[in-house]
Amino acid sequence: MLKFGVSVKVGLLGEPCNEALGSLRDRRRGPGVQEAREPLVDVFDEGDHLLVVAELPGAKAVDIDFEIEHDVLCFSTQGERRYTKEILLPTPVREPERSSYRNGIFYLKLPKAA
């Protein structure tokens, strides 16, 4: 079953930000399905660090990979349930202090760069 949706959030200036969700994508020759799903992700600014929370149901903790370069976070999973997402963070960050995965939710604590 193909799933597709839209997430609407309020941006920093009060303007709505729309983000497409799901595995269905438009292509020049018509819609197509990507192998990896795009998960729901929230980024919370908690003062001295950012907290990234991603929904990855069905993934295993050992299959989660992430990479950070300045203010871009890329993460993906391998295995039976594949997810991929690239996020532009609101501020540059350092290497993560802590990450955890429980009950299908991935948490990543990123200290802000000085």
C-alpha positions as CSV (number, residue, x, y, z in Angstrom):
1,M,0.0,0.0,0.0
2,L,1.4,3.4,-1.0
3,K,1.1,6.2,1.5
4,F,1.5,9.9,0.9
5,G,0.8,12.9,3.1
6,V,1.8,16.4,4.0
7,S,3.1,17.8,7.3
8,V,2.3,21.5,7.9
9,K,4.4,23.3,10.6
10,V,4.7,26.9,11.6
11,G,8.1,28.4,10.8
12,L,10.1,30.9,12.8
13,L,8.3,33.9,11.3
14,G,4.9,32.4,11.7
15,E,4.7,31.3,8.1
16,P,3.5,27.7,7.3
17,C,6.1,25.2,6.1
18,N,4.8,22.3,4.1
19,E,6.7,19.1,3.8
20,A,5.8,16.1,1.7
21,L,5.8,12.7,3.5
22,G,5.6,9.1,2.3
23,S,7.2,7.0,-0.4
24,L,5.2,8.3,-3.4
25,R,7.2,10.9,-5.4
26,D,6.4,12.8,-8.7
27,R,8.7,12.0,-11.6
28,R,8.8,13.2,-15.1
29,R,7.2,10.0,-16.4
30,G,4.6,9.9,-13.7
31,P,4.6,9.1,-10.0
32,G,7.0,6.5,-8.7
33,V,7.8,4.8,-5.4
34,Q,11.1,5.1,-3.6
35,E,12.6,2.1,-1.9
36,A,13.3,4.0,1.3
37,R,10.6,5.8,3.3
38,E,10.8,9.4,4.5
39,P,10.1,9.5,8.3
40,L,8.5,12.2,10.4
41,V,11.2,14.2,12.1
42,D,11.0,17.1,14.6
43,V,13.9,19.3,15.7
44,F,13.6,21.0,19.1
45,D,15.9,23.9,20.1
46,E,16.6,23.3,23.8
47,G,19.0,26.2,24.5
48,D,22.6,24.7,24.4
49,H,21.6,21.8,22.2
50,L,19.2,20.5,19.5
51,L,17.0,17.5,20.1
52,V,16.1,15.5,16.9
53,V,13.2,13.1,17.2
54,A,12.5,10.8,14.3
55,E,9.8,8.1,13.9
56,L,11.4,4.9,12.5
57,P,8.8,2.2,13.2
58,G,10.1,-1.3,12.4
59,A,13.8,-0.3,12.1
60,K,16.5,-1.8,14.3
61,A,18.9,0.3,16.4
62,V,21.9,-1.4,14.8
63,D,20.7,-0.4,11.3
64,I,20.5,3.4,12.0
65,D,23.4,5.5,10.5
66,F,23.7,9.2,10.6
67,E,26.2,11.8,9.5
68,I,26.5,15.5,10.4
69,E,28.2,18.2,8.4
70,H,28.0,21.8,9.7
71,D,24.2,22.3,9.8
72,V,23.0,19.3,7.7
73,L,22.0,16.0,9.3
74,C,21.6,12.9,7.0
75,F,20.4,9.7,8.4
76,S,19.2,6.4,7.0
77,T,18.4,2.8,8.0
78,Q,19.1,-0.5,6.3
79,G,17.4,-3.8,6.7
80,E,13.7,-4.7,6.3
81,R,12.4,-1.2,6.9
82,R,14.5,1.4,5.1
83,Y,14.3,5.1,5.9
84,T,16.2,8.1,4.6
85,K,16.1,11.8,5.5
86,E,18.3,14.9,5.1
87,I,17.6,17.8,7.4
88,L,18.8,21.3,7.4
89,L,19.3,22.2,11.1
90,P,18.7,25.7,12.3
91,T,22.3,26.1,13.6
92,P,25.6,24.4,13.1
93,V,26.2,21.6,15.6
94,R,29.1,19.5,17.0
95,E,29.2,15.7,17.2
96,P,26.3,14.2,19.1
97,E,26.4,13.8,22.8
98,R,23.9,11.0,22.9
99,S,21.6,9.0,20.7
100,S,19.0,6.4,21.6
101,Y,16.3,4.3,19.9
102,R,13.3,2.9,21.7
103,N,9.7,1.9,20.7
104,G,10.3,3.0,17.1
105,I,11.5,6.5,18.1
106,F,15.1,7.7,17.4
107,Y,16.4,10.5,19.7
108,L,19.6,12.5,18.9
109,K,21.0,15.2,21.1
110,L,23.3,17.6,19.2
111,P,25.3,20.3,21.1
112,K,25.4,23.6,19.3
113,A,28.7,24.7,17.8
114,A,30.3,27.7,19.6
